[in-house]
């Protein structure tokens, strides 16, 4: 497979999973759509990582000539929706609006600060003399921690959702390594990283998957003042008969 199209195919594979999830779980569609729309612009940060972290051949050689590429927008759009909806979709949970009493809980006074944490953290961490991927991982992790401190009900979502997205992301990475031998070694700037690999995959990429999953699992719920709950069982929804 020509390496020029690997990044495009890989990003489109995530988009295909997004489409399957969108069609299979109607209850998550609104969450997926808005999470993806909100995440897609982060694809414009690609020049911060090219070539310091990686340097993928792209359509029209845009990544090499401008730092930007079309694939990054497709990729961020897709993982945004998947990361935000995977936990609720696989755990068969639905979103409900938080009550006024819940919204005025003492911990929620840090609502805006918690949402701003990953952006502020990335700006500060990016200034340190290390690879920018570590700034991204650190900012996402701090964002997840801040969200849980503000919204303790998101703790389970954050941990389980992070692991779910890591599993999905790892499968896609392994598929990339299997379908395009030598691509990881040629595209990722391994000399600038820790050198730690798991099944041939840079540990930094796996840490990104985990931290992104943790940060994005509850982001839609946090922004929109909603929480996920298990759907009511059929039995509990049935009216009781008189005399029982």
C-alpha positions as CSV (number, residue, x, y, z in Angstrom):
1,X,0.0,0.0,0.0
2,X,1.5,3.4,-1.0
3,X,2.2,5.3,2.2
4,X,0.7,8.5,0.7
5,X,-2.8,7.1,1.3
6,X,-2.3,5.3,4.6
7,X,-3.2,8.4,6.8
8,X,-6.3,9.0,4.6
9,X,-7.4,5.4,4.9
10,X,-6.8,5.2,8.6
11,X,-8.7,8.4,9.3
12,X,-11.6,7.2,7.1
13,X,-11.6,3.9,9.0
14,X,-12.4,5.9,12.2
15,X,-15.0,7.8,10.2
16,X,-16.6,4.4,9.2
17,X,-16.7,3.3,12.8
18,X,-18.3,6.7,13.7
19,X,-21.0,6.1,11.0
20,X,-21.7,2.6,12.2
21,X,-22.0,3.8,15.8
22,X,-24.2,6.7,14.7
23,X,-26.6,4.4,12.9
24,X,-26.6,1.6,15.5
25,X,-27.2,3.8,18.5
26,X,-29.9,6.4,17.8
27,X,-30.0,7.5,21.4
28,X,-26.4,8.8,21.1
29,X,-26.7,10.6,17.8
30,X,-27.1,14.1,19.2
31,X,-24.2,13.6,21.6
32,X,-22.0,12.2,18.8
33,X,-22.7,14.9,16.3
34,X,-22.1,17.9,18.6
35,X,-19.0,16.2,20.1
36,X,-17.6,15.6,16.6
37,X,-18.4,19.2,15.4
38,X,-16.7,20.5,18.5
39,X,-13.6,18.3,18.2
40,X,-13.0,18.6,14.4
41,X,-11.3,22.1,14.7
42,X,-8.6,20.5,16.8
43,X,-7.4,19.0,13.6
44,X,-6.0,22.4,12.8
45,X,-3.4,22.0,15.6
46,X,-1.6,19.5,13.4
47,X,1.3,21.9,12.7
48,X,2.2,21.7,16.4
49,X,3.0,18.0,16.0
50,X,4.5,17.9,12.4
51,X,7.3,16.9,12.2
52,X,8.2,17.0,15.9
53,X,6.0,14.0,16.8
54,X,5.2,12.5,13.4
55,X,5.3,13.4,9.7
56,X,2.6,11.4,7.8
57,X,2.5,11.5,4.0
58,X,-0.8,13.2,3.2
59,X,-3.1,14.2,0.3
60,X,-1.4,16.7,-1.9
61,X,1.6,16.6,0.5
62,X,-0.2,19.2,2.6
63,X,1.3,18.0,5.9
64,X,4.8,18.4,4.5
65,X,4.3,21.8,2.9
66,X,1.9,23.5,5.3
67,X,1.7,21.4,8.4
68,X,-2.1,21.1,7.9
69,X,-3.9,18.2,6.2
70,X,-7.4,17.1,5.4
71,X,-7.0,13.8,7.1
72,X,-6.5,15.4,10.5
73,X,-9.9,17.1,10.3
74,X,-11.5,13.7,9.4
75,X,-9.7,12.0,12.2
76,X,-10.6,14.5,14.9
77,X,-14.2,14.7,13.8
78,X,-14.5,10.9,14.0
79,X,-12.7,10.3,17.3
80,X,-14.6,13.1,18.9
81,X,-17.9,11.4,18.4
82,X,-16.6,8.0,19.2
83,X,-14.8,9.1,22.4
84,X,-17.9,11.0,23.6
85,X,-20.4,8.2,23.0
86,X,-18.6,4.9,23.3
87,X,-19.2,4.5,27.0
88,X,-22.9,5.3,26.9
89,X,-23.5,3.3,23.7
90,X,-21.8,0.1,24.9
91,X,-23.2,0.4,28.4
92,X,-26.7,1.1,27.1
93,X,-27.0,4.3,29.1
94,X,-29.1,7.4,28.3
95,X,-28.6,11.1,29.1
96,X,-31.0,13.1,31.4
97,X,-30.9,16.7,32.3
98,X,-29.5,17.5,35.7
99,X,-31.9,19.1,38.2
100,X,-31.5,22.7,39.4
101,X,-30.5,21.4,42.8
102,X,-27.8,19.2,41.2
103,X,-26.5,22.1,39.1
104,X,-26.1,24.3,42.2
105,X,-24.0,21.7,44.1
106,X,-21.0,23.3,45.7
107,X,-18.5,21.5,43.4
108,X,-20.1,23.0,40.3
109,X,-18.8,26.4,41.1
110,X,-15.6,25.2,39.3
111,X,-17.7,24.2,36.2
112,X,-16.0,26.7,33.8
113,X,-12.6,26.3,35.3
114,X,-12.8,22.5,34.9
115,X,-13.8,22.9,31.2
116,X,-11.0,25.3,30.6
117,X,-8.3,23.1,32.4
118,X,-7.1,21.1,29.3
119,X,-6.7,24.3,27.2
120,X,-4.8,26.2,29.9
121,X,-2.7,23.1,30.8
122,X,-1.8,22.5,27.2
123,X,-0.7,26.1,26.7
124,X,1.6,25.9,29.7
125,X,2.9,22.4,29.1
126,X,3.6,23.1,25.5
127,X,6.2,25.7,26.6
128,X,8.3,23.0,28.3
129,X,11.3,21.5,26.4
130,X,9.7,18.2,25.5
131,X,7.8,16.6,22.6
132,X,4.4,18.3,22.1
133,X,2.6,14.9,22.4
134,X,3.5,14.9,26.2
135,X,1.8,18.3,26.5
136,X,-1.3,16.9,24.8
137,X,-1.4,13.8,27.0
138,X,-0.8,15.8,30.2
139,X,-3.5,18.4,29.3
140,X,-6.1,15.7,28.5
141,X,-5.3,13.8,31.7
142,X,-5.6,17.0,33.8
143,X,-8.8,17.9,32.0
144,X,-10.2,14.5,32.9
145,X,-9.2,14.9,36.6
146,X,-10.7,18.4,36.7
147,X,-14.0,17.1,35.3
148,X,-14.2,14.4,37.9
149,X,-13.5,16.8,40.7
150,X,-16.2,19.1,39.5
151,X,-18.6,16.2,38.6
152,X,-17.9,13.1,40.7
153,X,-20.7,11.3,38.9
154,X,-18.4,11.2,35.9
155,X,-15.7,9.2,37.6
156,X,-16.9,5.8,36.4
157,X,-17.6,7.2,32.9
158,X,-14.1,8.7,32.8
159,X,-12.2,5.5,33.8
160,X,-14.3,3.0,31.9
161,X,-14.7,5.3,28.9
162,X,-10.9,5.9,28.7
163,X,-10.2,2.2,28.7
164,X,-12.9,1.5,26.1
165,X,-11.4,4.1,23.8
166,X,-7.9,2.8,24.4
167,X,-9.1,-0.6,23.4
168,X,-10.7,0.7,20.2
169,X,-7.7,2.9,19.4
170,X,-5.2,0.1,20.0
171,X,-7.1,-2.2,17.6
172,X,-6.9,0.6,14.9
173,X,-3.2,1.1,15.6
174,X,-2.5,-2.7,15.3
175,X,-4.5,-2.7,12.1
176,X,-2.4,0.1,10.8
177,X,0.8,-1.7,11.7
178,X,-0.4,-4.9,10.1
179,X,-1.7,-3.4,6.9
180,X,1.2,-1.0,6.3
181,X,4.5,-2.6,7.5
182,X,7.2,-0.1,8.3
183,X,4.7,2.9,8.4
184,X,5.0,3.5,12.1
185,X,8.8,3.4,12.0
186,X,8.9,5.8,9.1
187,X,6.2,8.3,10.1
188,X,6.5,8.6,13.9
189,X,9.5,10.5,15.1
190,X,10.6,7.6,17.4
191,X,14.0,9.1,18.1
192,X,12.3,12.1,19.8
193,X,10.1,9.9,22.0
194,X,10.7,7.6,25.0
195,X,11.6,4.6,22.9
196,X,9.0,2.5,24.8
197,X,6.9,0.4,22.5
198,X,4.1,-2.2,23.1
199,X,3.6,-4.7,20.2
200,X,5.6,-2.3,18.0
201,X,3.4,0.7,18.9
202,X,4.8,3.8,20.6
203,X,3.6,4.0,24.1
204,X,2.9,7.8,23.6
205,X,0.2,6.9,21.1
206,X,-1.4,4.5,23.5
207,X,-1.3,7.1,26.3
208,X,-2.9,9.6,23.9
209,X,-5.7,7.2,23.3
210,X,-6.3,6.6,27.0
211,X,-6.1,10.2,28.0
212,X,-8.3,11.3,25.1
213,X,-10.9,8.7,26.0
214,X,-10.9,9.8,29.6
215,X,-11.3,13.5,28.8
216,X,-13.9,13.1,26.0
217,X,-16.1,10.4,27.6
218,X,-17.9,13.0,29.8
219,X,-17.2,16.2,27.9
220,X,-20.7,16.5,26.3
221,X,-22.4,15.7,29.6
222,X,-20.3,18.2,31.4
223,X,-20.9,21.0,28.9
224,X,-24.6,20.4,28.6
225,X,-25.4,19.8,32.3
226,X,-26.5,16.2,31.7
227,X,-25.7,12.9,33.3
228,X,-25.9,9.3,32.0
229,X,-28.3,6.8,33.7
230,X,-29.2,3.2,33.1
231,X,-32.4,2.9,31.2
232,X,-35.4,1.9,33.3
233,X,-36.2,-1.8,33.1
234,X,-39.4,-2.8,31.5
235,X,-40.7,-4.3,34.8
236,X,-40.1,-1.1,36.8
237,X,-42.0,0.9,34.2
238,X,-45.1,-1.2,34.4
239,X,-47.9,0.1,36.6
240,X,-48.7,-2.0,39.7
241,X,-52.0,-3.8,39.9
242,X,-54.4,-3.0,42.7
243,X,-53.9,-5.2,45.7
244,X,-50.2,-5.9,45.0
